Amino acid sequence: MTEMTALPALLGGPAVRPEGPPAWPFPDPAVQEALQAAYADGSWGRYFGPNVEGLTAELAAYHNAGHVLLCASGTAAVELALRGVKIRAGDEVILAAYEFKANMQNILLLGATPVLVDIAAENWNLDPQQLSAAVSERTRAILVSHLHGGVVPMPALREFADHHGLVLIEDACQMPGAQVYGRRAGMWGDVGVLSFGGSKLLSAGRGGAVLTRDSAIAQRIRLYTQRGNEAYPLSELQAAVVRPQLAALDANNRRRAERVEQLCTRLRKVHGLVPFRNADSESHAGYYKLGLQYNPAAFGGLDRERFCKAMRAEGIALDPGFRSLHLTHSPSRFRAAGELRHATDADARVVVLHHPILLGSSDDVEQIVTAIEKVRSHAALLRDSAALP
Ligand SMILES: *Cc1c(COP(=O)(O)O)cnc(C)c1O
């Protein structure tokens, strides 16, 4: 029995990757060393030590950022960025309708109104063409993320923001170290944001950072977080483990990009799964997730959820993307600029490949394609068996 004729793993057959997706984070001797050093010098249990200071300086140098403020999570970092640029009740903040949910929550938390704009057809990230229709006299800021390997054309956003006197907040949580139109991801914004969450490319389990060249913004954030004690801290131990990962980030980003290129070349011949595409060939995206546009018609009408479940069963970490914000929040909580047609499409059709396999071998990439074709060859069976108890 060949791999193709074998039953799908979801229906009891042998999986393409019986070992499942690679677990993250990978074992890393440099992290182990950092942990041992933090133990040896006692910084693991102290408020202050060499690591928070060291990581702050290293991130500032890496991004040419001037000011770096470490904090408890990427979500907290977005909140601090909004506070740092003085978003207040009654203000409007523009963001894509397909976005990380907490970004909208943070805007609402401050009493401001999210204004949702549509996304671009090629990579389902914020479409700068939609901004003009979104601006009102209450608009104060644009909050934008690079999602699923999709690079947002930041020069156009920067120009638009400057022209209209808006501040730009750039969420680089999914793309640390990426080169976006000649700058590090995060540095097109008046403020940039990073996450060190447990699934992210730089991981301390939890954690985040705010980047800015603007000392007034940095000072406002410090005033908010420093209350005699630090209210949103990143610990010495967390900072210790991020430092060696930052040192390896460029090399790992290059390795992931090579695997993505290999996969995208293979996917050109795979019907019904189109990888997110970027307009600028000089930019180098980062890959926390690789976004793909799923077309159920090319898989015998197999719905996206069932397709992802079947891929998971084969040992490939492929999942549905975000829910779009306009479809999951009451219309009283936001203002929609235009029709949000692509965001409605993305809500139904994004699938994302989780990154750890992208640090694997070219054989790992081949297994992704094998699993896709295996699932396709049994699509009718998978579809019909979904209805069974
Ligand atoms: C993960 C993520 C965040 C927040 O990160 P946490 O550290 O998990 O709070 C923010 N924005 C985007 C786009 C993310 O992917």
The ligand as a MOL file (V3000), in Angstrom:
LIG
                    3D

  0  0  0     0  0            999 V3000
M  V30 BEGIN CTAB
M  V30 COUNTS 15 15 0 0 0
M  V30 BEGIN ATOM
M  V30 1 C 1.0380 36.9210 19.2860 0
M  V30 2 C 0.6220 38.2310 18.7910 0
M  V30 3 C 0.4380 39.3320 19.6470 0
M  V30 4 C 0.5040 39.3130 21.1470 0
M  V30 5 O 1.3530 38.4640 21.7120 0
M  V30 6 P 1.2580 37.8810 23.1990 0
M  V30 7 O 2.6720 37.9890 23.6340 0
M  V30 8 O 0.8030 36.4750 23.0300 0
M  V30 9 O 0.3550 38.7030 24.0170 0
M  V30 10 C 0.0860 40.5500 19.0970 0
M  V30 11 N -0.0860 40.6840 17.7780 0
M  V30 12 C 0.0700 39.6670 16.9250 0
M  V30 13 C -0.1300 39.8990 15.4710 0
M  V30 14 C 0.4110 38.3920 17.3930 0
M  V30 15 O 0.5450 37.3820 16.5280 0
M  V30 END ATOM
M  V30 BEGIN BOND
M  V30 1 1 1 2
M  V30 2 1 2 3
M  V30 3 2 2 14
M  V30 4 1 3 4
M  V30 5 2 3 10
M  V30 6 1 4 5
M  V30 7 1 5 6
M  V30 8 2 6 7
M  V30 9 1 6 8
M  V30 10 1 6 9
M  V30 11 1 10 11
M  V30 12 2 11 12
M  V30 13 1 12 13
M  V30 14 1 12 14
M  V30 15 1 14 15
M  V30 END BOND
M  V30 END CTAB
M  END
